[in-house]
Amino acid sequence: MADDEEAPEVEQLSDKQKKEIAKWFLLNSPPGEIQYVAKDVRSVLDDDRVYNEAAAEAFPVYNKSHMICLEMPGRTGDVLITSFGELAENEFLDPRTAQVAIVDHVKQVCTDVRPATDEELPSPYIEEFRCALDAEILKYVGEAYPKGVCSVYCSKGKDVEGPGADFELVVVISAARNSPQNFCNGSWRSVWNIEFRDDIQILELQGKLQVGAHYFEEGNVQLDAKHECKDSTIFQAPDDSALSIANIIRHHETEYLTSLEACYTNLPDTTFKDLRRKLPVTRTLFPWHNTLQFSLTRDITKELGIEK
């Protein structure tokens, strides 16, 4: 009878559904692993058209959210792929060198570079603050993150010509440590929005910090930790403001890293211990010193013929 029953038909996914599933896998790739995921996704799809559509939509979003760093042609410097420096779909500004990088998102390479126009750069007044802050952040990142890169952008008021108006700078710090041969990859990303309030002579800082890690030797363990913080300081000359901002960023990031280290150092004695049942269901400890009182032990010893 069972042989006469027809197996239910399996509903086939549409190309749109396949593309959305492929995008989900690509966008949720751990730090530094999207190319490995893409290779597997392409193989599973077995449809280059659907894969290319998914990759064209997912890679730009992934690259910007992970703030990847690409080397510009001719060893002229590195460019961070962030929304703050995005001028066009494939063009990203590097404020430090005043160059615009043209990138291939899917291949994750910089294919060309051109000088930035005056309209794409901040005014001399804003550039003085931006450049001073960039120098201090560059010094801090060099000390704190061995493979870190940073950039400072003007997100608001780039055409302000002098005192009397508000403007905003953004500090972006990105560091990655990829070691797939040792089954682990990790990244640090932090974005600091600094609002220069000229009317009240105050600088207001808002930071968003994110740590990602993936360990996959004989398992699959991922960490995705986020933290937000605020602070403020007085509006000063460019060099003094830059030093104050860098010290605030250093303080908050060091404090957060220290708290993470303390949390995971104490994990076995706190979280893991709380996950374990303190007593069995019987609410009594197992008497390892006298196991013969249990029938299971008596049955086993009798069956094996080792009774005394």
C-alpha positions as CSV (number, residue, x, y, z in Angstrom):
1,M,0.0,0.0,0.0
2,A,2.8,2.3,0.9
3,D,4.4,1.6,-2.4
4,D,1.3,2.8,-4.3
5,E,1.3,6.2,-2.5
6,E,3.0,8.9,-4.4
7,A,5.7,10.9,-2.6
8,P,4.6,14.6,-2.1
9,E,6.1,17.0,-4.6
10,V,8.8,19.2,-3.2
11,E,8.1,22.9,-4.0
12,Q,11.0,24.4,-6.0
13,L,12.4,27.7,-4.9
14,S,12.1,30.6,-7.3
15,D,15.3,32.4,-8.4
16,K,14.3,35.4,-6.2
17,Q,14.1,33.1,-3.2
18,K,17.5,31.5,-4.0
19,K,19.0,34.9,-4.4
20,E,17.7,36.1,-1.0
21,I,19.0,32.9,0.7
22,A,22.4,33.4,-1.0
23,K,22.6,37.0,0.2
24,W,21.8,36.0,3.7
25,F,24.7,33.6,3.8
26,L,27.0,36.1,2.3
27,L,26.0,39.0,4.6
28,N,26.3,36.8,7.7
29,S,29.8,35.6,6.8
30,P,32.2,35.8,9.8
31,P,35.0,38.4,9.6
32,G,37.4,37.8,6.7
33,E,35.5,34.7,5.5
34,I,33.1,36.0,2.8
35,Q,35.2,34.7,-0.1
36,Y,35.2,31.1,1.4
37,V,31.4,31.4,1.9
38,A,30.9,32.8,-1.6
39,K,32.8,29.8,-3.1
40,D,30.5,27.4,-1.3
41,V,27.3,29.4,-2.1
42,R,28.2,29.5,-5.8
43,S,28.7,25.7,-5.8
44,V,25.4,25.0,-4.1
45,L,23.4,27.3,-6.3
46,D,24.9,26.0,-9.5
47,D,23.5,29.0,-11.2
48,D,26.0,31.8,-12.1
49,R,23.3,34.3,-12.9
50,V,21.6,34.0,-9.6
51,Y,24.9,34.0,-7.8
52,N,26.2,37.1,-9.6
53,E,23.0,39.0,-8.7
54,A,23.3,38.0,-5.1
55,A,27.0,38.8,-4.9
56,A,26.5,42.2,-6.5
57,E,24.0,43.2,-3.8
58,A,25.7,41.5,-0.8
59,F,29.4,42.3,-1.2
60,P,29.1,46.1,-1.1
61,V,27.0,45.9,2.1
62,Y,29.4,43.4,3.7
63,N,32.5,45.4,2.8
64,K,31.1,48.6,4.2
65,S,29.7,47.1,7.4
66,H,33.0,45.3,8.1
67,M,35.0,48.3,7.1
68,I,37.5,46.3,5.1
69,C,40.8,47.9,4.1
70,L,42.1,47.7,0.5
71,E,45.5,48.7,-0.8
72,M,45.4,51.3,-3.5
73,P,47.4,50.8,-6.8
74,G,51.0,51.8,-6.8
75,R,51.3,51.4,-3.0
76,T,50.0,55.0,-2.6
77,G,48.2,54.0,0.6
78,D,45.2,52.1,1.9
79,V,41.5,53.0,1.7
80,L,38.8,52.0,4.2
81,I,35.5,50.9,2.6
82,T,33.0,52.8,4.7
83,S,29.7,54.6,4.1
84,F,31.4,57.8,5.4
85,G,33.9,57.9,2.5
86,E,31.5,56.6,-0.2
87,L,31.2,59.1,-3.1
88,A,29.6,56.8,-5.6
89,E,28.7,53.1,-6.0
90,N,32.3,52.0,-6.4
91,E,34.2,55.2,-5.4
92,F,35.6,55.8,-1.9
93,L,37.5,58.8,-0.6
94,D,40.8,58.5,1.3
95,P,41.0,61.8,3.2
96,R,44.6,61.4,4.2
97,T,45.9,61.2,0.7
98,A,43.1,63.2,-0.9
99,Q,42.6,60.4,-3.4
100,V,39.5,58.5,-4.6
101,A,39.7,54.7,-4.9
102,I,37.7,52.8,-7.5
103,V,37.0,49.3,-6.1
104,D,35.6,46.0,-7.3
105,H,33.4,45.0,-4.4
106,V,33.1,41.3,-5.3
107,K,36.8,40.7,-5.8
108,Q,37.6,43.1,-2.9
109,V,40.4,44.9,-4.7
110,C,41.1,48.5,-5.6
111,T,41.3,48.7,-9.4
112,D,42.1,52.4,-9.9
113,V,42.7,55.7,-8.2
114,R,42.2,59.3,-9.0
115,P,42.8,62.7,-7.3
116,A,39.8,64.0,-5.3
117,T,38.2,67.2,-6.5
118,D,37.9,70.3,-4.4
119,E,34.1,69.7,-4.1
120,E,34.8,66.2,-2.5
121,L,37.2,67.6,0.1
122,P,36.5,69.7,3.2
123,S,37.3,73.4,3.5
124,P,40.8,74.5,4.7
125,Y,39.2,75.4,8.1
126,I,37.7,71.9,8.6
127,E,40.7,70.2,7.1
128,E,42.9,71.7,9.9
129,F,40.8,70.0,12.5
130,R,40.5,66.8,10.5
131,C,44.2,66.6,9.8
132,A,45.2,67.2,13.4
133,L,42.8,64.5,14.7
134,D,43.9,62.1,12.0
135,A,47.5,62.4,13.2
136,E,46.6,61.7,16.8
137,I,44.4,58.8,15.9
138,L,47.0,57.3,13.6
139,K,49.5,57.4,16.5
140,Y,47.0,55.8,18.9
141,V,46.0,53.0,16.4
142,G,49.7,52.3,15.8
143,E,50.2,51.6,19.5
144,A,46.9,49.8,20.2
145,Y,46.2,47.7,17.1
146,P,49.2,46.1,15.3
147,K,47.3,45.6,12.1
148,G,44.8,48.4,12.5
149,V,43.9,51.1,10.0
150,C,42.0,54.4,10.6
151,S,40.6,57.4,8.9
152,V,38.9,60.6,9.8
153,Y,36.0,62.0,7.7
154,C,33.9,65.1,7.8
155,S,30.3,64.0,7.8
156,K,28.6,67.4,8.3
157,G,29.6,70.9,7.6
158,K,32.5,70.3,5.3
159,D,32.1,73.7,3.6
160,V,32.3,75.7,6.9
161,E,34.9,78.4,6.3
162,G,35.6,79.5,9.9
163,P,34.4,79.8,13.5
164,G,30.7,80.3,14.1
165,A,29.1,77.1,12.7
166,D,28.8,73.5,13.9
167,F,30.4,70.6,12.0
168,E,31.0,66.9,12.6
169,L,34.0,64.6,12.2
170,V,33.9,60.8,12.2
171,V,36.8,58.6,13.4
172,V,36.8,55.1,11.9
173,I,39.1,52.4,13.3
174,S,39.3,48.9,11.8
175,A,41.6,46.0,12.7
176,A,41.5,42.5,11.5
177,R,43.5,39.4,12.4
178,N,42.7,36.5,10.0
179,S,44.4,33.2,10.5
180,P,42.3,30.6,8.7
181,Q,45.2,28.1,8.8
182,N,44.8,28.2,12.6
183,F,41.0,28.1,12.3
184,C,40.4,31.5,13.7
185,N,39.5,35.0,12.5
186,G,38.7,38.2,14.3
187,S,38.0,41.9,13.8
188,W,37.6,45.2,15.7
189,R,35.5,48.0,14.4
190,S,34.8,51.3,16.1
191,V,33.1,54.5,14.8
192,W,33.3,57.7,16.8
193,N,31.0,60.6,15.8
194,I,32.4,63.9,17.1
195,E,30.1,66.9,17.0
196,F,31.8,70.3,17.2
197,R,29.3,72.6,18.9
198,D,30.6,76.1,18.3
199,D,27.7,77.8,20.0
200,I,28.4,76.2,23.4
201,Q,32.1,75.4,22.8
202,I,31.7,71.7,23.5
203,L,32.7,68.6,21.6
204,E,30.2,65.7,22.0
205,L,31.5,62.2,21.3
206,Q,29.4,59.1,20.5
207,G,31.2,55.8,20.0
208,K,30.1,52.4,18.7
209,L,32.4,49.5,19.3
210,Q,32.1,46.1,17.8
211,V,34.2,42.9,18.2
212,G,33.8,39.9,16.0
213,A,35.6,36.5,16.3
214,H,35.2,33.1,14.8
215,Y,36.9,29.9,16.0
216,F,36.2,26.8,14.0
217,E,38.7,24.1,14.9
218,E,36.5,21.0,15.6
219,G,33.5,23.2,16.2
220,N,32.0,26.6,15.4
221,V,32.2,29.3,18.1
222,Q,31.4,32.9,17.2
223,L,31.5,36.2,19.2
224,D,29.7,39.3,18.2
225,A,30.0,41.9,21.0
226,K,28.8,45.5,20.7
227,H,29.2,48.5,23.0
228,E,28.1,52.1,22.9
229,C,29.5,55.1,24.9
230,K,29.3,58.8,25.1
231,D,31.6,61.6,26.3
232,S,32.4,65.2,25.9
233,T,35.2,67.8,26.1
234,I,35.7,71.5,25.5
235,F,36.1,73.0,22.1
236,Q,39.7,74.0,21.7
237,A,42.3,74.7,18.9
238,P,42.7,71.9,16.4
239,D,45.8,70.3,18.0
240,D,44.4,70.5,21.5
241,S,41.0,69.2,20.5
242,A,42.6,66.3,18.6
243,L,44.7,65.3,21.7
244,S,41.6,65.4,24.0
245,I,39.5,63.4,21.5
246,A,42.3,60.8,21.1
247,N,42.6,60.4,24.9
248,I,38.9,59.9,25.3
249,I,38.8,57.3,22.6
250,R,41.8,55.5,24.1
251,H,40.2,55.5,27.5
252,H,36.9,54.0,26.4
253,E,38.3,51.4,24.0
254,T,40.9,50.3,26.6
255,E,38.2,50.1,29.2
256,Y,35.9,48.0,27.0
257,L,38.7,45.6,26.0
258,T,39.7,45.2,29.6
259,S,36.1,44.3,30.5
260,L,35.9,41.8,27.7
261,E,39.1,40.1,28.9
262,A,37.9,40.0,32.5
263,C,34.5,38.6,31.4
264,Y,36.0,35.7,29.3
265,T,38.7,35.0,31.9
266,N,36.0,34.4,34.5
267,L,33.7,32.6,32.2
268,P,34.4,29.0,33.5
269,D,33.8,30.1,37.1
270,T,30.7,32.1,36.5
271,T,28.6,31.5,33.4
272,F,29.5,27.9,32.7
273,K,29.2,27.1,36.4
274,D,25.7,28.5,36.5
275,L,24.7,26.5,33.4
276,R,25.5,23.2,35.2
277,R,22.9,21.6,37.5
278,K,24.1,21.8,41.0
279,L,22.2,18.7,42.1
280,P,20.7,15.8,40.2
281,V,16.9,15.5,39.9
282,T,16.9,13.4,43.1
283,R,18.2,16.5,44.9
284,T,21.0,14.4,46.5
285,L,24.6,14.1,45.6
286,F,25.8,10.9,43.9
287,P,27.6,8.7,46.4
288,W,30.7,7.8,44.4
289,H,32.2,6.2,47.5
290,N,29.4,3.6,47.8
291,T,28.0,2.8,44.4
292,L,27.0,-0.8,45.4
293,Q,23.7,0.5,46.9
294,F,22.3,1.0,43.4
295,S,20.6,-1.9,41.7
296,L,22.3,-1.1,38.4
297,T,25.7,-1.6,39.9
298,R,24.6,-4.9,41.5
299,D,23.1,-6.1,38.2
300,I,26.2,-5.3,36.3
301,T,28.5,-7.1,38.8
302,K,26.2,-10.1,38.8
303,E,26.0,-10.3,35.0
304,L,29.8,-10.1,34.7
305,G,30.3,-12.7,37.4
306,I,32.5,-10.5,39.6
307,E,30.4,-10.7,42.8
308,K,32.5,-11.1,45.9
